[in-house]
């Protein structure tokens, strides 16, 4: 799979922000680098976010991860952690991109939000 620095991509806002490389819709992974560290990875297919999406803190600790579908948006489980590695949020989406659950934890690890949604068919 082709991997490029995110700065190499251009975005076609007339085409809802399609990612382009050398004027063509990009398929592959784009990484974001900050201070010499990889802090983001976005997967594209045909210029649209499609596949794993990951962010890291500058320390290398994972910040968030999930999966996108170019047709439906977020799918599956999306998780977010604080800088110390504690899970702070978890959202789950069905295969159509509808959110079906949302949980949040405070800095002490106490569950403060636990919601379930009926998917929209």
MARNUFI-573615 format. One line per field, with one value per residue: residue in one letter; x, y, z of N, C-alpha, C in turn. Coordinates in Angstrom, 3 decimals, padded with zeros to 6 digits, always signed. Example, Ala and Ser with C-alpha at 12.3 -4.5 7.8 and 13.67 -1.06 7.14 Angstrom:
2
type = a:s;
n.u = +013.190:+012.850;
n.v = -005.690:-002.250;
n.w = +007.800:+007.080;
ca.u = +012.300:+013.670;
ca.v = -004.500:-001.060;
ca.w = +007.800:+007.140;
c.u = +013.200:+012.900;
c.v = -003.300:+000.030;
c.w = +007.800:+007.870;
REM end
This chain:
121
type = x:x:x:x:x:x:x:x:x:x:x:x:x:x:x:x:x:x:x:x:x:x:x:x:x:x:x:x:x:x:x:x:x:x:x:x:x:x:x:x:x:x:x:x:x:x:x:x:x:x:x:x:x:x:x:x:x:x:x:x:x:x:x:x:x:x:x:x:x:x:x:x:x:x:x:x:x:x:x:x:x:x:x:x:x:x:x:x:x:x:x:x:x:x:x:x:x:x:x:x:x:x:x:x:x:x:x:x:x:x:x:x:x:x:x:x:x:x:x:x:x;
n.u = +000.856:+000.543:+002.241:+002.180:+003.350:+001.084:+001.095:+001.624:-000.724:-003.527:-006.674:-009.823:-012.226:-014.458:-015.315:-016.336:-014.136:-012.284:-009.305:-006.344:-003.556:-001.029:-003.007:-004.803:-007.334:-006.496:-005.246:-004.321:-002.158:-001.970:+000.287:+000.650:+003.046:+004.569:+006.875:+008.822:+007.678:+005.329:+002.014:-000.460:-002.492:-004.154:-006.325:-007.013:-009.243:-009.686:-009.633:-011.238:-011.766:-011.231:-011.005:-008.562:-008.043:-005.881:-004.592:-001.879:-000.405:+002.301:+004.154:+004.000:+002.048:-001.091:-003.817:-006.346:-008.454:-010.029:-012.322:-013.081:-015.585:-015.781:-018.223:-020.123:-019.139:-018.056:-017.502:-017.949:-015.981:-014.902:-012.367:-011.004:-008.214:-006.652:-003.618:-002.198:-002.895:-005.351:-008.582:-011.029:-013.230:-015.628:-017.127:-019.612:-020.444:-022.830:-022.806:-023.859:-023.141:-024.507:-024.652:-024.536:-023.862:-022.496:-019.985:-018.433:-015.677:-014.508:-011.567:-010.812:-011.500:-014.138:-017.263:-019.144:-020.948:-023.259:-024.765:-027.197:-028.311:-031.065:-030.592:-030.863:-032.819;
n.v = -001.177:+002.190:+004.837:+008.129:+011.395:+013.409:+016.062:+016.057:+015.705:+017.106:+018.767:+018.447:+020.579:+021.056:+018.596:+017.539:+017.485:+015.547:+013.635:+014.233:+013.139:+014.306:+015.330:+013.255:+011.049:+009.813:+006.682:+004.881:+005.208:+008.048:+009.847:+011.887:+014.058:+015.385:+017.352:+015.456:+013.050:+010.492:+011.302:+010.833:+008.712:+008.152:+006.341:+006.043:+005.469:+005.792:+008.566:+009.058:+008.864:+005.722:+002.964:+002.023:+004.492:+006.368:+008.098:+009.545:+010.685:+013.054:+011.734:+009.148:+007.579:+006.100:+007.980:+008.027:+005.719:+004.135:+003.122:+004.042:+004.341:+004.937:+005.351:+005.323:+006.696:+006.774:+003.520:+000.515:+000.214:+003.120:+004.530:+006.499:+007.746:+009.123:+011.045:+009.481:+006.960:+005.957:+004.802:+006.982:+007.465:+005.724:+004.841:+003.178:+002.149:+001.052:-001.020:+000.689:+003.170:+004.337:+005.543:+003.373:+002.987:+004.834:+005.595:+007.138:+007.934:+009.320:+011.089:+009.436:+006.967:+006.325:+005.412:+007.718:+008.231:+006.312:+005.296:+003.935:+003.496:+003.241:+001.909:+003.743:+002.782;
n.w = +000.000:-000.815:+000.843:+002.009:+003.010:+004.696:+003.963:+001.276:-000.025:-001.747:-001.503:-002.944:-002.825:-004.290:-004.782:-002.418:-000.664:-001.540:-001.369:-003.074:-004.994:-006.875:-008.542:-008.871:-007.507:-004.340:-003.215:-000.501:+002.385:+004.430:+006.330:+009.212:+010.405:+013.252:+014.791:+014.172:+014.877:+014.078:+014.114:+013.144:+011.090:+008.175:+006.166:+002.741:-000.006:-003.344:-003.005:-000.813:+002.743:+004.017:+005.776:+008.300:+010.826:+012.715:+015.555:+017.371:+020.418:+020.806:+022.343:+021.555:+022.606:+022.016:+020.767:+019.500:+017.700:+014.937:+012.364:+009.069:+006.546:+003.157:+002.076:+004.145:+006.364:+009.750:+011.062:+012.981:+015.989:+017.634:+019.463:+022.158:+023.974:+026.926:+027.579:+029.363:+028.715:+029.419:+028.695:+027.480:+025.928:+023.974:+021.049:+019.163:+015.934:+013.519:+010.495:+008.651:+009.423:+011.513:+014.841:+017.548:+020.179:+022.966:+025.110:+027.916:+030.060:+033.149:+034.449:+036.491:+035.681:+035.956:+034.753:+033.022:+031.083:+029.359:+026.791:+024.616:+021.316:+019.036:+015.903:+012.843:+010.265;
ca.u = +000.000:+001.315:+002.190:+002.724:+003.176:-000.204:+001.345:+001.695:-002.077:-004.357:-008.074:-010.730:-013.431:-015.598:-015.698:-016.534:-012.877:-011.553:-007.856:-005.701:-002.102:-000.696:-004.234:-005.634:-007.827:-005.447:-005.510:-003.174:-002.119:-001.333:+000.723:+000.896:+004.244:+004.693:+008.094:+009.552:+006.925:+004.075:+000.903:-001.725:-002.512:-005.479:-006.358:-007.891:-009.510:-010.320:-009.736:-012.128:-011.315:-011.788:-010.079:-008.092:-007.677:-005.219:-003.862:-001.029:+000.184:+003.710:+004.912:+003.841:+000.841:-002.241:-004.819:-007.651:-008.436:-011.313:-012.356:-014.017:-016.057:-015.944:-019.644:-020.980:-018.498:-017.522:-018.084:-017.273:-015.672:-013.975:-011.933:-010.117:-007.509:-005.932:-002.165:-001.653:-003.297:-006.647:-009.724:-011.934:-014.458:-015.779:-018.372:-019.764:-021.290:-023.169:-022.221:-024.425:-022.621:-025.352:-024.103:-025.400:-023.557:-021.530:-019.564:-017.355:-015.157:-013.804:-010.131:-010.622:-011.946:-015.539:-018.170:-020.019:-021.970:-023.468:-025.984:-027.418:-029.238:-031.667:-030.083:-031.822:-032.798;
ca.v = +000.000:+003.426:+005.700:+009.453:+012.403:+014.079:+017.351:+015.866:+015.624:+018.286:+018.409:+019.032:+020.942:+020.972:+017.184:+017.211:+017.290:+014.359:+013.726:+014.029:+013.105:+014.626:+015.592:+012.044:+010.560:+009.039:+005.422:+004.518:+005.750:+009.350:+010.021:+013.250:+014.088:+016.602:+017.275:+014.237:+011.860:+010.235:+011.551:+010.489:+007.853:+008.117:+005.478:+006.543:+004.688:+006.645:+009.930:+009.132:+008.131:+004.371:+002.041:+002.419:+005.871:+006.313:+009.282:+009.343:+011.846:+013.194:+010.755:+007.820:+006.984:+006.187:+008.993:+007.546:+004.825:+003.676:+002.741:+004.835:+003.802:+006.082:+005.490:+005.482:+007.423:+005.926:+002.194:-000.248:+000.844:+004.248:+004.700:+007.626:+007.611:+010.315:+010.912:+008.427:+005.666:+005.543:+004.939:+008.044:+007.468:+004.619:+004.914:+002.067:+002.440:-000.130:-001.045:+001.790:+004.417:+004.846:+005.312:+002.486:+003.159:+005.888:+005.534:+008.042:+007.751:+010.487:+010.887:+008.371:+005.709:+006.095:+005.551:+008.879:+008.233:+004.975:+005.430:+003.011:+004.092:+002.383:+002.305:+004.261:+001.912;
ca.w = +000.000:-000.923:+002.026:+001.744:+004.037:+004.489:+003.330:-000.172:-000.564:-001.960:-001.285:-003.926:-002.080:-005.208:-004.744:-001.002:+000.044:-001.976:-001.264:-004.375:-005.092:-008.271:-009.280:-008.974:-006.211:-003.662:-002.536:+000.306:+003.734:+004.609:+007.709:+009.670:+011.239:+014.050:+015.595:+013.853:+015.283:+013.381:+015.039:+012.513:+009.921:+007.579:+005.003:+001.685:-001.214:-004.340:-002.511:+000.352:+003.927:+003.971:+006.424:+009.625:+011.132:+014.015:+015.996:+018.523:+021.067:+020.456:+023.143:+020.971:+023.187:+021.119:+021.133:+019.035:+016.546:+014.439:+010.955:+008.273:+005.275:+002.247:+001.757:+005.316:+007.462:+010.817:+011.247:+014.019:+017.265:+017.671:+020.849:+022.441:+025.229:+027.367:+027.393:+030.222:+028.172:+029.947:+027.788:+027.914:+025.124:+023.029:+020.281:+018.235:+014.787:+012.732:+009.150:+007.871:+009.962:+012.602:+016.167:+018.325:+021.602:+023.287:+026.507:+028.320:+031.401:+033.667:+034.649:+037.476:+035.093:+036.307:+033.607:+033.231:+030.031:+028.812:+026.020:+023.497:+020.358:+018.026:+014.587:+011.863:+009.078;
c.u = +000.900:+001.131:+002.872:+002.576:+001.903:-000.041:+001.422:+000.314:-002.689:-005.795:-008.948:-012.050:-014.654:-016.127:-015.746:-015.237:-012.097:-010.049:-007.229:-004.188:-001.768:-001.949:-005.181:-006.124:-006.818:-005.991:-004.231:-003.288:-001.400:-000.963:+000.947:+002.066:+004.317:+005.931:+008.877:+008.830:+005.668:+002.950:-000.446:-001.528:-003.952:-005.398:-007.395:-008.059:-010.252:-010.540:-010.608:-011.536:-012.021:-010.764:-009.641:-007.704:-007.085:-004.536:-003.059:-000.673:+001.651:+004.609:+004.885:+002.629:-000.323:-003.264:-006.218:-007.458:-009.851:-011.189:-013.416:-014.395:-016.314:-017.387:-020.456:-020.379:-017.928:-018.260:-017.307:-017.031:-014.633:-013.649:-010.986:-009.531:-006.907:-004.430:-001.535:-002.109:-004.625:-007.745:-010.680:-013.234:-014.436:-017.142:-018.410:-020.800:-021.614:-022.573:-022.772:-023.966:-023.475:-024.698:-025.076:-025.056:-022.467:-021.250:-018.421:-016.977:-014.457:-012.337:-009.816:-011.070:-013.384:-016.399:-019.149:-021.086:-022.051:-024.806:-026.012:-028.497:-029.819:-031.148:-031.210:-031.743:-033.398;
c.v = +001.236:+004.258:+007.022:+010.319:+013.169:+015.426:+017.260:+015.864:+017.002:+017.828:+019.179:+019.334:+021.049:+019.546:+016.713:+016.833:+016.052:+014.611:+013.361:+013.993:+013.273:+014.747:+014.411:+011.625:+009.580:+007.772:+005.036:+005.124:+007.088:+009.483:+011.502:+013.197:+015.436:+016.449:+016.000:+012.956:+011.721:+010.391:+011.232:+009.589:+007.794:+007.271:+006.003:+005.492:+005.602:+008.067:+010.113:+008.353:+006.784:+003.415:+002.577:+003.896:+005.839:+007.653:+008.912:+010.692:+011.896:+012.206:+009.364:+007.076:+007.156:+007.180:+008.539:+006.572:+004.392:+003.330:+003.576:+004.064:+004.983:+006.338:+005.882:+006.295:+006.451:+004.593:+001.480:+000.570:+001.950:+004.501:+005.884:+007.441:+008.944:+010.046:+009.847:+007.036:+005.148:+005.786:+005.997:+008.078:+006.295:+004.756:+003.723:+002.438:+001.145:-000.005:+000.042:+003.153:+005.039:+004.547:+004.437:+002.496:+004.215:+005.815:+006.505:+007.754:+009.022:+010.129:+009.820:+007.008:+005.361:+006.355:+006.694:+008.999:+006.822:+004.997:+004.430:+003.614:+003.028:+002.838:+002.798:+003.385:+002.668;
c.w = +000.000:+000.345:+001.692:+002.986:+003.709:+003.780:+001.811:-000.825:-000.747:-001.789:-002.257:-003.233:-002.973:-005.265:-003.289:-000.291:-000.340:-001.894:-002.603:-004.219:-006.561:-009.130:-009.424:-007.591:-005.595:-003.036:-001.811:+001.690:+003.723:+006.073:+007.985:+010.641:+011.947:+014.938:+015.373:+014.216:+014.435:+014.396:+014.408:+011.311:+009.438:+006.318:+004.018:+000.593:-002.172:-003.853:-001.282:+001.520:+003.944:+004.553:+007.763:+009.695:+012.539:+014.291:+017.235:+019.136:+020.648:+021.186:+022.536:+021.525:+022.211:+021.662:+020.722:+017.887:+016.211:+012.971:+010.257:+007.022:+004.360:+001.899:+002.982:+006.455:+008.482:+010.855:+012.343:+015.271:+017.070:+019.135:+020.963:+023.836:+025.633:+027.252:+028.272:+029.791:+028.679:+028.911:+028.318:+027.101:+024.161:+022.373:+019.346:+017.185:+014.066:+011.331:+008.234:+008.377:+011.047:+013.944:+016.955:+019.816:+021.775:+024.773:+026.731:+029.760:+031.849:+033.924:+035.686:+036.948:+035.421:+035.071:+033.884:+032.145:+029.478:+028.090:+024.869:+022.619:+019.448:+016.668:+013.683:+010.617:+007.975;
REM end
